[in-house]
């Protein structure tokens, strides 16, 4: 199965984003990169088979939710609220990583 390059970029992004979020100077770059993924991933759907397409749709949804969670996390005024928002971000990143691993496994299996 052909794996569109945007998914390889997403995989690399997911490997480092949590660490990058600890640096406030990176927040605007991270938000911009997420916006790029949100814009580009839907263009790949027609290139994918059924199961990978479903994973792509779910990744797209989670990226949209992550983008919103980041905004709420940055706007949080109390440390308690910020901690709750961070938990949501962490959860979304774990979900995205799981989907990415499933996507990569399907891709490798199809190529064998």
C-alpha positions as CSV (number, residue, x, y, z in Angstrom):
1,X,0.0,0.0,0.0
2,X,1.2,3.5,-0.8
3,X,1.7,5.6,2.2
4,X,1.3,9.3,1.4
5,X,4.3,11.4,2.6
6,X,2.1,13.5,4.9
7,X,1.6,10.5,7.2
8,X,5.4,10.1,7.5
9,X,5.6,13.7,8.4
10,X,2.8,13.2,11.0
11,X,4.7,10.2,12.5
12,X,7.9,12.3,12.9
13,X,5.8,15.2,14.4
14,X,4.2,12.9,16.9
15,X,7.6,11.6,18.0
16,X,8.8,15.0,19.1
17,X,5.7,17.2,19.7
18,X,5.2,16.5,23.4
19,X,8.8,17.5,24.1
20,X,8.4,20.6,21.9
21,X,5.3,21.7,23.8
22,X,7.5,22.3,26.9
23,X,9.0,25.2,25.0
24,X,6.5,28.1,24.7
25,X,8.4,29.5,21.8
26,X,7.4,26.4,19.8
27,X,3.6,26.7,20.4
28,X,2.9,28.8,17.3
29,X,5.0,26.4,15.1
30,X,3.2,23.4,16.5
31,X,-0.2,24.9,15.9
32,X,0.8,25.8,12.3
33,X,2.0,22.3,11.7
34,X,-1.2,20.8,13.1
35,X,-3.1,23.2,10.8
36,X,-1.1,21.9,7.8
37,X,-1.9,18.3,8.7
38,X,-5.6,19.2,9.1
39,X,-5.6,20.8,5.6
40,X,-3.6,18.1,3.8
41,X,-4.7,14.8,5.2
42,X,-8.2,14.8,3.6
43,X,-6.6,15.1,0.2
44,X,-5.1,11.6,0.7
45,X,-8.4,9.8,1.5
46,X,-9.1,8.9,-2.2
47,X,-5.6,7.3,-2.4
48,X,-6.2,4.9,0.5
49,X,-8.1,1.7,0.9
50,X,-11.0,1.3,3.3
51,X,-9.3,0.6,6.6
52,X,-6.4,3.1,6.1
53,X,-8.9,5.7,5.0
54,X,-10.9,5.1,8.2
55,X,-7.7,5.6,10.3
56,X,-6.9,8.7,8.3
57,X,-10.3,10.1,9.0
58,X,-9.9,9.4,12.7
59,X,-6.4,11.0,12.7
60,X,-7.9,14.1,11.1
61,X,-10.6,14.3,13.7
62,X,-8.1,13.9,16.6
63,X,-5.8,16.5,15.1
64,X,-8.8,19.0,15.0
65,X,-9.5,18.2,18.7
66,X,-5.8,18.5,19.6
67,X,-5.7,21.9,18.0
68,X,-8.6,23.0,20.1
69,X,-7.1,21.4,23.3
70,X,-3.9,23.3,22.7
71,X,-5.8,26.6,22.5
72,X,-7.7,25.8,25.8
73,X,-4.4,24.7,27.5
74,X,-2.7,27.9,26.6
75,X,-5.6,30.0,27.8
76,X,-6.0,28.2,31.1
77,X,-5.6,30.6,34.0
78,X,-5.2,28.2,36.9
79,X,-2.6,25.4,37.3
80,X,-5.4,22.9,37.9
81,X,-7.2,23.8,34.7
82,X,-3.9,23.7,32.8
83,X,-3.1,20.3,34.2
84,X,-6.5,19.0,33.1
85,X,-6.0,20.4,29.7
86,X,-2.5,18.8,29.5
87,X,-4.1,15.4,30.3
88,X,-6.4,15.9,27.3
89,X,-3.5,16.8,25.1
90,X,-1.5,13.8,26.3
91,X,-4.5,11.5,25.7
92,X,-5.0,12.9,22.1
93,X,-1.3,12.4,21.4
94,X,-1.4,8.8,22.6
95,X,-4.5,8.1,20.4
96,X,-2.8,9.7,17.4
97,X,0.3,7.6,18.0
98,X,-1.7,4.4,18.3
99,X,-3.5,5.2,15.0
100,X,-0.2,6.0,13.3
101,X,1.2,2.7,14.4
102,X,-1.8,0.9,13.1
103,X,-1.5,2.8,9.8
104,X,2.1,1.9,9.5
105,X,1.4,-1.8,10.3
106,X,-1.3,-1.9,7.6
107,X,1.1,-0.3,5.2
108,X,3.9,-2.8,5.9
109,X,1.6,-5.8,5.7
110,X,0.2,-4.6,2.4
111,X,3.7,-4.2,1.0
112,X,4.7,-7.8,1.8
